[in-house]
Structure formats: structure tokens, C-alpha cells
Amino acid sequence: MNALEGKRVLLTGATGFLGGKLLERLCRINAVTGCLMRNNRNIALCVGAERLETTGCAADTIETICQFRPDVMIHCAGLVQTTHGPDDIDTMLQSNVQLAAALFEAGRQLGELRIVNLGTYLEYSSDGKIAPTSLYAASKRAVTELLNYYTHAVPTRAISIKPSVIYGAGDPRPRLLPSLAKAIANGQTLCLSEGLQKLDLIHIDDVVEALIQASVHLLSSESKTGHQEYFAVSGNRLSIRELAQKLEQIVGREADLHWGAHSYRPEEVMEPFSGGTPLPGWSPVVPLELGLAELVFQQGN
């Protein structure tokens, strides 16, 4: 029996890559899952999950959460965008900051806040200092500071999980790694930067496990009040060129990759931080070679 069986779990971000995988896991372990989402979002939920619709305004969101009365919340929603323009600011702040504030305030209204919050390792410079590398990363850091405030306003048990670059088969997002895997699997030409920037890749199944373990801990007798921040990273930083070589080895042929055809982005992270403290009792188990092989197989079919 999983410790979340029968528990009321509120999940945000169920329409996303990570949230969708987490929702499947919550349904399998028979958690009473409520998926918070905007009205009229088109999503087929797993059996046993409940749609918690909101207009998106904070007051309506708070009321919806309070009616569900979750035992624990898992906050995966957010707009992941490492570059932005003026038209992106409203949406990003609403998705990444306002929604989180509404979740925390709902906890205050209920008299207790238990939440697992998803952050990002991009909140930090390569030496581990707080130095967001984009507006996206800054907005996620702002959520952390909001959460720190609420720990003084209401009895709070909170864990923030900071994953590195999440990957895995079935990722619908327009990301570099799926594009690279597709080009190599299908013998296509791909224009890239010099490819010396490094990534720390963490498989989606490992991140789901970290979120589940964090939720279980918050509901255990060992949980203490306050806010803890942990990382979900592999610790194995590889450059884009090194990743391409691994993919070529899996496929068994060299790819038509044009290195240096594009410039690096102005805020390109060349050496990401991957030395943070992991969630106690958690460690990644999916080997990179296996995860990449699954990705190549999917992109080649």
C-alpha cells in the first residue's frame, strides 16, 4: 500500500508533460486526485481524478481548492520559457507566480499548508549562488520567496524540488533534445550552435518519484514545519556535442549536424549548477543510455 492511497492530492499542471506522468502515477496508487485547471481545458483524465475548474482569478482558485480540501498539494504548473519578449510577461507571471500565491493562500484559509513545489536548477549560478538565468527562473525563485513568507503566516510543511533538464519519451514540448534525437534517428540535417553548453539530464520517471516521495514525507509523522529545498539532478553534465555522440552510437551512424550554424542565446547557460542537496532517500535510477535509447526509438517511429 502506498502512503498516498486514499489521500486527497491536489495537482496543478496535469496537462503538461511532467504533470501528466505524475497524474498517471497518482491514479495507479489510488490517490484521490483533484486536477486544478482552467475552465474548458480539454484533457482526458485518468479514472479516479477529479476536474477542479477555475476561471484563473486568485479568489476563484482559492475557493475551488478550499472546497476540495486537499491533504497535500503538488504544484507542477508553470510556463517554462528560457527566453521572453514583452508579450510573454503577463502570461508568465500569471502562470508562475499568481497561481502559486493562490495555492499558498488557500492553505492559509484552510489553516495548514502542505505542498510540494516544483522549482528549477536554473535559479542558481554554476557555483550554487542564487542567480536566476532568465525571467522564467526568476519567477520560480519568486515563488520560493512567497513560500518562505507563508511559512510564517500559516503552519506549513513544504518541499521545493529543483530538477534539472527533464527528458523522456513522449515529450511533446519543442525542446532541443527531442529535436536532436529525431534528426539523428531519421537521418535529417540539423543546424545547431557550437554545442559546448552543458546539460544535466534527469529522466521524467525519476522526477515523478521525487515528487511522490516528497509528498509522502509531508504526510508522515517525521515531517517538520518549514520549507526545505532539494534538487533532482543526475550530476552528470554533458555538452550538446557529447549528447549527440551518444545518440549517434545508439543509432549506429553519424548525423548531419551543422555545428556553429546558430549563435548561443544571450542568456545561454554554459555550466549549470548540479551540486545541490538531493531529497533524502531519493536518487535517480534511470540510466542515461536507456533514457536516450527510448527517446531515439520514439523519434524514429
N, C-alpha and C positions, 0 to 999 in steps of 0.2 A: 504493500500500500504506500503510495506517495503521500508525503505530508500535505500536499496541496489538494488532495482528493476531498471534495465536498466543501472546500473553502471558496469564498466569494472573491474572485480576482477580477479587477477592472484593468483592461488592456487598452492602451492607445496605440495607434499605428498599425492596426490589423490589416490594412490594405497594402502595407509595404512589404518588402522582401523579408526583412527580419521579423516584423510583426506577424506576417502570415505564417511563417515557420513556427514561431512561438505559439500562435493560436492553435495550430495543429497539435502541438505537444500538450498544451493545456487541456484540449478536448480529449486526448488519449488518456490522460491521467484523471479524467472526470472532475476537473475543477469547474466550479460554477462561474463561467467566464462571461463578463459583460464587455462588449467591444464599443468603446466610445467613438462615435463618428458623426460627421456632418449629415444633416438630413439629406435623403435621396442618394447617398453614396451607393453605388452598385457593387455589392460584394456578396458572394455566396459563403455564408459562414458554416463552420463545422457544426454537426449536430450537437446540441447542448450549449451553444454560445447564444448570447442574447444581444440584440442590437440596442445600443443606448444612443439614441439620436439627439443631436443638439444643433441649434442654429449657429453655434460658433461663438456667440457672445458669452462673456465670462459668467454672468448671472445665470443664464440658462444652463451652461455647462455644470456649474456648481450644484444647481438644483437637481439635475439629472444624476450626478454622482451621489448626492446625498440620498436620493430615492433608492439607488441600488445598494447602498451601504456596504462597500467592499471591505473585506478583511485585509486586503493588500492591493496596492496599485502597481502596475508595471508600465512605465512611461517610455514607449519606443517611438512615438510620433515625432516628426520633425522634418524640416526641409534641409536636405543635405546638398549644399551648393558651395563649392570652394572658391568660386568667383561670382561677382554680383554686379548689377547695374542699378541705377536709381529706381527702376520699376520693380525690382525684386525686394526692396527693403520692407515694405508693408507686409507682404506675404511671409517673408522670413521671420520677422519679429512676431507676427501673429502666430505662426506655426511653432516657433521655437521658444518663445518667451511667454506670450499671453496665455497659451494653453497650459503651460507648466504652472504658472501662477494660479490659474483656476483650479488645478488639481490640488495644489498645496492649500489653497483657501478652503476647498471642500473638506480636506482633512481637519482644518481648524473648526469648521462648522460642525463636523461630526465628533469633535473632541479628542481625536487622535489621528495622527498621520503615519501610515506605514507605506512606504513607497520605494520601489527600485527605479532609479532614474538612469536613462542612457545618455552618457556624455560622449566625448571623443578624445583620443590622444592628441589631436591637433590643438588642444587647449594649451599645449606645452611646447617649449623650445627643445632642441636636441639635448640640452643639459638638464632638463627637468624643471626649468623655471616656468611659471605661468606666463605665457606669451602667445595668445591666440594668433593663429596664422591667417585668419580670414574672418569676415563678418559672421559666417556660419559658426566657426569655432568660438568667436567672441560671444555669440548669442547662447551657445551651450554653456560657456563659462558664466554668463549672466544667470542662467538657470541654477547653477551651483550656488551662487551667492544668494539668490532668492531662497533656496532651500536652507541655506545656513541661517537666514533670518527667521524662517518659520520654525526652526528647531528651538528658538527662544520664545515663540508665540504660542506653541501648542506641543504637548507631548509627542515627540517624533522619533520614529525609528526609520532611518533612511540609508540606503546604499546607492551610490552612484558607480556605475560600471563604465569604464572608459575603454572601448575597444579600439583596435587599430583598423586596418582596411578589411572589411568583411567581404568574403567572397564565397562562391559556391554555385553549383549547377542550378539553373532555373532563375538566375538573377535577371530581371527584366530591365534593370537600370542601364542607361548608356554610360558604362564605365570602361576604363582603359583595358583592364584585364580581360573581360569577355570579348572585347573587340580584338585584342591581340590573339586570344585563343581561337577565335573564329577565323581570322586571317591565316593563321598557321595551319589550322585543321583543314581549311578549304583551298590552300594554295593561293590566297589572294595577296595583292600588294597593299602595304600599309605604310603611310608616312608618319614618322614619329619625331620626337625631339632627339637629343643625343642619347637619352636613356640612362643617364648616370644617376638620376634621382632614385632614392631607395624607398621601398615599401616594406612594412611589416604586415604580412597577410595572416588573417585569422579566419578559420572556416566558420560558416554560419552555424553549424551544429554545435561547435564549441561555445559560441556566444549565447545561443539558446540555453545551453546547460548552465552557463554562468548566471544568467538571469533567473533560471529556475532555482538554482542553489541559493542565490541571494534572497529570493522570495521566501523560500523555506526557512532560512535563517531568521528573517524578520518576524516570522510567526512562531519561532521556537522560544523556549524559556531562557535560552542563552543570549537572546537579543537584548542589547542595551540601548538606552535612549541616546540620540545624537545622530550625526551624519558621518558616514565613512565613505571614502573614495578609494576605489580599487580599479585595477587595469585588467583588460582581457586582451593580451597580446601574445604573439608567439616568441618574440625575442630574436627572431631570425630575419634580419634586414637584408633584402636582396635588391639590387638595382633592376631597372626595367630590362636592361640588356641580359642580366643573369636569368631573369624570369623567362625571357624569350628563348634562351638557350635550353632551359629545362623543358619548355613546351616543344621545342624542335626535337629534343631527344625522345619525348613521349610519342610524337607523331612519326619520327624516323626520317625527317628530311629538313633541309634548311628552308627558311621562308624568305619571301621577297620583301624585306623590311628596309625602308629608306631612313636610316638614322640621320638626324640633323636636319630633316626637311622642315621641321617646325621649331620655333623658339620655345624656351621654357616660359611658363606663365610668370607674370610679375611677382606673384606670391608663392612660387613653387617651393615646396618643402623638399630639400635635398637629403637631409639627415633627420628622420623623425625620431621622437622620443619613444623608447620601448623598455625603459628600465623601471617602470612603476611597480608598486606592490600589487601582486595578484590577489584575487579574492581567496581567503583562506579555504583550503580544501579543494580548490579548483585548479586544474591545469589543462592545457589543450591536448587533445588526444588524436585528432585527425592529422595524419602526416601530410605535409605539403604536396608530395608527389602524388598521393592518392587524390587529394582535392583537385589538383591541376588535371589529372587524368580524367576525372569525372567531367570537369569543365570542357576539356577538349572533345570528349566523346559527344557531349550535348551539342556543342557548337558545330560539330561535323555532321550532324544529322538534322 
